[in-house]
Amino acid sequence: MIKWGIYWQETFSNFMEINQVLNQLVWGVPMIIILMGTGIYFSFGLKFFQLRWFSYLNWRQAKKHYKEMKYEKEGNSISEIQALLTALAATIGTGNIIGVATAIQAGGRGAVFWMWISAFLGMIIKYAENVLGIYYRYRNSKGEWMGGPMVYIERGMKLKSLATIFACCCFVATFGIGNIAQINGISTSLESTFGIDPMLTGTCVAIFTGIIVFGGLKRIVSFSRKLVPFMAGFYSISALIIIFFHVDKIPGVFMDIFQEAFSLGSVGGGITGYIVSKSIRYGMARGIFSNEAGLGTSVMIHTLSEQKEPVIQGIWGGFEVFIDTMIICTLTALAILTTDADKVIGLTGVNITFYAFHTVLGRGGAAIVTIAVVLFAFTTLIGWSIYGMRAGEYFGGSRYTLMFKILFVVLIFIGANTDAQFVWALADTCNGLMAVPNAIAILALSGKVFKITDNFLQRKKGNSVLPMRSYLEESIKK
């Protein structure tokens, strides 16, 4: 038994070392260059469409859909705004609170600027993903829309093997980052702030998650519609209060952000390059981690929309990145920087955010941040359940959906009472690996994105151009 124990420890240690090297590769500078290069390519190819697309959204119709919670009778489709809120449920997470603090700590105040750049380019990347997602989607056996990177990789590029690789990586990441890592963060936060037993937390969260997930798509969307605006508003208002009490420091904070982003101070050349590289790396990496642009995950939710125009749902995808990073992440950054929490020696991670809120709200500040972390993590957990169901259905069929739901709920209880280090490491790698086939696909199919967008703009100008048929309609016609 002792020999087996030693053997297992050595094997586990070797695996962690290998995975760490792979993790640094998939989330290192090359991956950031690929994703940002993709964003630049689409920005120029679409003539910086992300600067002028909001005028094409029908805000009145979106508000109507939001109030009515309307579903199509056929296929259980959801409205475009419901798809946005459900995608935000999965996207807005601990990265908006902890990730921002970590980026500033590791990359300096200039990391905030590069986080904005990642969001600006991420908006057009997610636009392209959603355009392809809507164009190539199809109905499954339940009448629900089935879409995502695995679908447009298979149908657009005709590469079933690459699509399967994406689906497998997504499926594994769902149980790690989308499940165990989230519940572990919830239980740890509640225990440290309120002294709540992790076993009680795991039990309660597993029950609530089961009620929502087993209720099907309609219940998940209903939950997201109600909770996402509340949690985003609750945290944003709290952060604005902190910023308001230190409003006199805002001009200096912005000056620091831009100076450190380009290292305009009188610093030696070698040190300057090092500082700039760290700001770019951590700012962009945390921005990507937060809004998931380039991973292709939220496309699986956006393609559930009843919206038939790929460009419109693509714009909502870009708006998702705007809300996540340009608004919520920026509020976190300003709360930290205006209180100089990043300069306090000895603080790391979420404790930096705790300190920022404590300066104004006292002990209540820690409670607010903890509640925000719990809500953000819980909605991420619920949103990622859709990713897992769709990925599992792709390579295993709809018969595996029930098995997935059971395992997903059971792992919540386990994750609340275990060390998530191994799961974080493996799932984070799988999360990064999803970006590789997705980036290949959207670049290979970029011509289709350009044509669909140009067709839409021509019709908006009043030119007599017929709408481009979706892949499904073309297949039926043939």
C-alpha positions in Angstrom: 0.0 0.0 0.0 2.9 2.4 0.9 4.5 1.7 -2.5 1.3 2.3 -4.3 0.9 5.6 -2.3 4.4 6.7 -3.2 3.8 5.7 -6.9 0.6 7.7 -7.0 2.2 10.8 -5.5 5.0 10.7 -8.0 2.6 10.1 -10.9 0.4 13.0 -9.7 3.4 15.3 -9.3 4.7 14.5 -12.8 1.2 15.1 -14.3 1.0 18.4 -12.6 4.4 19.5 -13.9 3.5 18.5 -17.4 0.1 20.2 -17.2 1.7 23.3 -15.8 4.0 23.5 -18.8 1.1 22.9 -21.2 -1.0 25.5 -19.3 1.7 28.1 -19.6 1.8 27.4 -23.3 -2.0 27.6 -24.0 -2.4 30.7 -21.8 1.0 32.3 -22.6 2.1 35.0 -24.9 1.6 33.0 -28.2 -2.1 32.4 -27.4 -2.6 36.0 -26.5 -1.0 37.0 -29.8 -3.2 34.6 -31.7 -6.4 35.9 -30.1 -5.5 39.6 -30.3 -4.3 39.1 -33.9 -7.6 37.6 -34.7 -9.4 40.6 -33.2 -7.2 43.0 -35.2 -7.9 41.0 -38.4 -11.7 41.1 -38.0 -11.6 44.8 -36.8 -9.9 45.9 -40.1 -11.8 43.3 -42.2 -15.2 44.6 -40.9 -14.0 48.3 -40.8 -14.2 48.5 -37.0 -17.8 47.4 -37.0 -17.7 47.3 -33.2 -17.7 51.2 -33.1 -20.9 51.6 -35.0 -23.1 48.5 -34.5 -25.3 49.5 -31.6 -27.5 51.6 -33.9 -28.7 48.4 -35.6 -30.2 46.9 -32.4 -33.9 47.2 -31.9 -33.9 48.2 -28.2 -37.7 48.5 -28.0 -38.2 45.0 -29.2 -35.5 43.7 -26.9 -37.2 45.4 -23.9 -40.5 43.8 -25.0 -38.9 40.3 -25.1 -37.3 40.9 -21.7 -40.6 41.7 -20.1 -42.7 39.1 -21.8 -40.3 36.2 -21.4 -41.6 35.0 -24.7 -40.8 31.6 -26.2 -41.5 30.3 -29.7 -44.0 27.4 -29.7 -41.6 25.5 -32.0 -38.3 24.4 -30.7 -38.2 26.2 -27.3 -36.2 29.1 -28.7 -35.4 32.1 -26.6 -35.4 35.8 -27.4 -32.2 37.6 -28.3 -32.1 39.5 -25.0 -32.7 36.3 -23.0 -29.8 34.7 -24.8 -27.6 37.7 -23.9 -28.6 37.5 -20.2 -28.0 33.7 -20.0 -24.6 34.2 -21.7 -23.8 36.9 -19.2 -24.7 34.5 -16.4 -21.8 32.2 -17.5 -19.4 35.0 -18.5 -19.6 37.3 -15.5 -17.7 35.5 -12.8 -14.9 35.6 -10.2 -12.6 37.0 -13.0 -14.5 40.3 -12.8 -13.5 40.6 -9.1 -10.5 38.4 -8.3 -9.0 38.4 -11.9 -8.9 42.1 -12.1 -7.1 42.4 -8.8 -4.6 39.8 -9.8 -3.9 41.4 -13.2 -3.2 44.8 -11.5 -1.0 43.1 -8.9 1.0 41.2 -11.5 1.1 43.7 -14.4 0.7 47.0 -12.7 -1.8 49.7 -13.3 -1.1 49.7 -17.0 -2.7 46.2 -17.2 -6.1 48.0 -17.0 -5.5 49.7 -20.4 -4.6 46.4 -22.0 -7.7 44.8 -20.5 -9.7 47.5 -22.3 -7.9 46.7 -25.6 -8.7 43.0 -25.1 -12.3 43.9 -24.6 -12.4 46.1 -27.7 -10.9 43.4 -29.9 -12.9 40.7 -28.0 -16.2 42.4 -29.0 -15.5 41.8 -32.7 -14.2 38.2 -32.1 -17.4 37.3 -30.2 -19.4 39.0 -33.0 -17.8 36.7 -35.6 -18.3 33.6 -33.4 -22.0 34.3 -33.0 -22.5 35.1 -36.7 -21.1 31.7 -37.6 -23.0 30.1 -34.8 -26.4 31.4 -36.0 -25.6 30.6 -39.6 -24.6 27.0 -39.1 -26.9 25.9 -36.3 -29.5 23.2 -36.6 -32.4 21.7 -34.6 -31.8 18.8 -32.3 -34.2 15.9 -31.5 -36.0 18.1 -28.9 -36.5 20.9 -31.4 -33.9 23.2 -29.7 -31.3 25.0 -31.6 -27.9 23.2 -31.6 -24.9 25.4 -32.3 -21.4 26.4 -31.2 -17.8 26.1 -32.4 -18.1 22.3 -32.9 -21.0 22.8 -35.2 -19.5 25.5 -37.4 -16.1 23.6 -37.4 -17.9 20.5 -38.7 -20.3 22.1 -41.1 -18.2 25.0 -42.2 -14.7 23.5 -42.3 -15.8 19.9 -42.8 -13.5 18.8 -40.0 -15.4 16.5 -37.7 -12.3 15.4 -35.8 -11.4 19.0 -34.9 -15.0 19.7 -33.8 -14.8 16.6 -31.6 -11.6 17.8 -29.9 -13.3 21.1 -29.1 -16.4 19.4 -27.7 -14.2 17.1 -25.5 -12.2 19.9 -24.1 -15.3 21.9 -23.4 -16.9 18.9 -21.7 -14.0 18.4 -19.4 -13.7 22.1 -18.6 -17.4 22.2 -17.7 -16.8 19.9 -14.7 -13.6 21.8 -13.7 -13.8 25.5 -14.2 -17.6 25.4 -14.7 -18.4 23.3 -11.7 -15.9 22.3 -9.0 -13.8 25.5 -9.2 -16.9 27.6 -8.9 -18.4 25.8 -5.9 -15.0 25.7 -4.3 -14.8 29.4 -4.6 -18.3 29.8 -3.1 -17.7 27.5 -0.1 -14.3 29.1 0.6 -15.7 32.6 0.5 -18.7 31.9 2.7 -16.5 30.0 5.2 -13.9 32.7 5.5 -16.4 35.6 5.8 -19.4 34.1 7.5 -18.0 30.9 9.0 -20.5 28.7 7.0 -19.6 25.0 6.9 -18.5 24.0 3.3 -20.6 20.8 3.6 -23.7 22.9 4.2 -22.8 25.2 1.3 -22.3 22.3 -1.0 -25.6 20.7 -0.1 -27.6 23.9 -0.6 -25.9 24.8 -3.8 -26.3 21.3 -5.2 -30.1 21.4 -4.4 -30.6 24.8 -5.9 -28.6 23.9 -9.0 -30.5 20.6 -9.4 -33.8 22.5 -9.3 -32.7 24.9 -12.0 -30.8 22.5 -14.3 -33.3 19.7 -14.2 -36.0 22.2 -15.0 -34.5 22.5 -18.5 -33.6 25.4 -20.8 -36.6 27.4 -19.9 -35.9 27.4 -16.2 -32.2 28.2 -16.7 -33.1 31.2 -18.9 -35.8 32.4 -16.4 -33.2 32.2 -13.6 -30.6 34.1 -15.6 -33.1 36.8 -16.6 -34.0 37.6 -13.0 -30.7 37.2 -11.3 -28.1 38.6 -13.7 -29.5 42.2 -13.8 -29.8 42.2 -10.0 -26.2 40.9 -9.3 -24.6 43.1 -11.9 -26.5 46.1 -10.6 -25.8 45.3 -7.0 -22.1 45.0 -7.5 -21.8 48.0 -9.9 -23.6 50.3 -7.5 -21.4 49.2 -4.6 -18.3 49.8 -6.7 -19.6 53.2 -7.8 -20.0 54.2 -4.1 -16.4 53.3 -3.4 -15.3 55.3 -6.5 -17.5 58.3 -5.5 -15.8 58.7 -2.1 -12.4 58.8 -3.9 -13.5 60.7 -7.0 -10.7 63.3 -6.6 -8.2 60.5 -7.4 -9.7 59.5 -10.7 -7.7 61.9 -12.9 -4.4 60.6 -11.3 -5.6 57.0 -11.7 -6.2 57.4 -15.4 -2.8 59.1 -15.8 -1.1 56.2 -14.1 -3.0 53.6 -16.3 -1.9 55.2 -19.5 1.7 56.0 -18.3 2.3 52.5 -17.1 0.6 50.9 -20.1 3.3 52.5 -22.4 5.9 53.1 -19.6 6.3 56.8 -20.4 8.2 57.4 -17.2 12.0 57.9 -17.1 12.9 54.3 -16.7 15.7 52.3 -18.3 15.0 50.7 -21.7 15.3 47.1 -20.5 13.2 47.6 -17.4 10.7 49.6 -19.5 10.2 46.7 -21.9 9.8 44.3 -19.1 7.1 46.4 -17.4 5.2 47.0 -20.6 5.3 43.2 -21.5 3.9 42.3 -18.0 1.1 45.0 -18.4 0.1 43.7 -21.8 0.3 40.0 -20.8 -1.7 40.2 -17.6 -4.1 42.8 -18.8 -5.1 41.0 -21.9 -5.0 37.5 -20.4 -7.3 38.5 -17.6 -9.6 40.3 -20.0 -9.8 37.2 -22.2 -10.4 35.0 -19.1 -13.2 37.2 -18.0 -15.2 37.7 -21.2 -14.2 34.4 -22.9 -13.9 36.0 -26.3 -12.1 33.6 -28.6 -13.1 30.5 -26.6 -16.4 30.1 -28.4 -18.3 29.0 -25.3 -21.1 31.5 -25.1 -21.9 30.9 -28.8 -23.7 27.7 -27.5 -26.1 29.9 -25.6 -26.5 32.7 -28.2 -27.5 30.2 -30.9 -30.5 29.2 -28.8 -32.0 32.6 -29.8 -35.1 32.9 -31.9 -33.2 35.7 -33.8 -32.8 34.6 -37.4 -30.4 37.4 -38.5 -26.8 36.3 -37.7 -25.5 39.9 -37.5 -28.0 41.0 -34.9 -27.2 38.1 -32.5 -23.5 38.7 -33.3 -23.9 42.3 -32.1 -25.5 41.1 -28.8 -22.5 38.9 -28.4 -20.2 41.9 -28.7 -22.4 43.8 -26.2 -21.9 40.9 -23.8 -18.1 41.6 -23.8 -18.8 45.3 -23.4 -20.8 44.7 -20.2 -18.5 42.1 -18.7 -15.2 43.9 -19.2 -15.7 47.5 -20.2 -18.2 48.1 -17.4 -17.9 45.5 -14.5 -14.2 44.9 -14.7 -13.5 48.6 -15.1 -15.5 49.4 -12.0 -13.5 46.8 -10.0 -10.3 48.3 -11.3 -11.3 51.9 -10.4 -12.4 50.9 -7.0 -9.0 49.3 -6.3 -6.9 52.0 -7.8 -8.7 55.0 -6.3 -8.3 53.5 -2.8 -4.6 52.6 -3.5 -5.5 49.0 -2.5 -2.9 47.8 -5.0 -0.2 49.5 -3.1 -0.8 47.9 0.2 2.0 45.5 1.0 1.0 41.9 1.7 -2.4 41.9 0.0 -3.1 39.4 -2.8 -6.0 38.3 -4.9 -9.5 39.0 -3.6 -8.0 40.6 -0.4 -7.1 43.6 -2.6 -10.7 44.0 -3.5 -11.8 43.4 0.1 -9.5 46.3 1.2 -10.8 48.7 -1.4 -14.4 48.1 -0.3 -13.4 48.2 3.4 -12.0 51.8 3.1 -15.6 53.1 2.7 -18.0 50.4 3.9 -16.0 49.0 6.8 -16.8 45.4 7.7 -19.8 45.5 5.3 -17.3 45.8 2.4 -16.0 42.3 2.8 -19.6 41.0 3.0 -20.6 42.8 -0.2 -17.6 41.4 -2.1 -18.2 37.9 -0.7 -21.9 38.1 -1.8 -20.8 39.3 -5.2 -18.3 36.5 -5.6 -20.9 33.9 -4.5 -23.5 35.3 -7.0 -21.0 35.6 -9.8 -19.7 32.1 -9.3 -23.2 30.6 -8.9 -24.5 32.1 -12.2 -21.3 30.9 -13.9 -22.0 27.4 -12.6 -25.5 27.5 -14.0 -24.4 29.0 -17.4 -21.6 26.4 -17.9 -24.1 23.6 -17.4 -25.5 24.5 -20.9 -22.0 24.3 -22.3 -21.5 20.8 -20.9 -24.9 19.6 -22.1 -24.3 20.9 -25.6 -20.8 19.5 -25.8 -21.9 16.1 -24.4 -24.8 16.0 -26.8 -22.6 16.7 -29.7 -20.4 13.7 -29.4 -22.7 11.4 -27.3 -26.2 12.3 -28.3 -29.1 13.7 -26.3 -29.4 10.4 -24.3 -26.4 11.5 -22.2 -28.1 14.7 -21.1 -29.7 13.2 -18.0 -26.5 11.5 -17.0 -24.6 14.8 -17.4 -27.1 16.6 -15.1 -26.8 14.0 -12.4 -23.0 14.0 -12.4 -22.9 17.8 -12.6 -25.1 18.2 -9.5 -23.2 15.4 -7.5 -19.8 17.0 -8.3 -21.1 20.3 -6.7 -21.3 18.6 -3.3 -17.8 17.0 -3.8 -16.2 20.2 -5.0 -17.4 22.2 -2.0 -15.4 19.8 0.3 -12.2 19.2 -1.7 -9.0 20.9 -2.8 -9.7 22.2 -6.3 -6.0 22.7 -7.2 -5.8 19.7 -9.5 -9.2 20.4 -11.1 -8.3 24.1 -11.7 -5.0 23.1 -13.4 -6.6 20.5 -15.7 -9.7 22.4 -16.5 -7.8 25.7 -17.1 -5.7 23.9 -19.7 -8.8 22.4 -21.4 -10.3 25.9 -21.3 -7.3 27.3 -23.2 -7.2 24.4 -25.6 -10.7 25.3 -26.8 -9.4 28.5 -28.1 -7.1 26.8 -30.6 -9.6 25.0 -32.8 -12.0 27.9 -32.4 -9.5 30.5 -33.6 -8.6 28.3 -36.6 -12.3 28.0 -37.4 -13.3 31.6 -37.3 -10.2 32.7 -39.3 -10.8 30.0 -41.9 -14.5 31.0 -42.1 -13.8 34.8 -41.9 -14.9 35.2 -45.6 -18.4 33.9 -44.6 -18.5 36.5 -41.7 -17.5 39.3 -44.1 -20.1 38.3 -46.7 -22.9 37.9 -44.1 -22.1 41.3 -42.6 -21.9 43.1 -46.0 -25.2 41.5 -47.1 -26.8 42.9 -43.9 -25.4 46.4 -44.3 -26.5 46.4 -48.0 -30.1 45.6 -47.0 -30.0 48.2 -44.3 -29.0 50.8 -46.9 -32.1 49.9 -48.9 -30.3 48.1 -51.7 -32.3 45.3 -53.3 -30.2 42.4 -51.8 -31.8 39.2 -50.6 -30.9 37.9 -47.1 -28.2 35.2 -47.1 -29.8 31.9 -46.3 -28.7 30.0 -43.3 -26.8 26.7 -43.6 -29.9 24.9 -42.5 -32.1 26.5 -45.2 -29.5 25.9 -47.9 -29.4 22.2 -46.9 -33.1 21.8 -47.0 -33.2 23.5 -50.4 -30.7 21.1 -51.8 
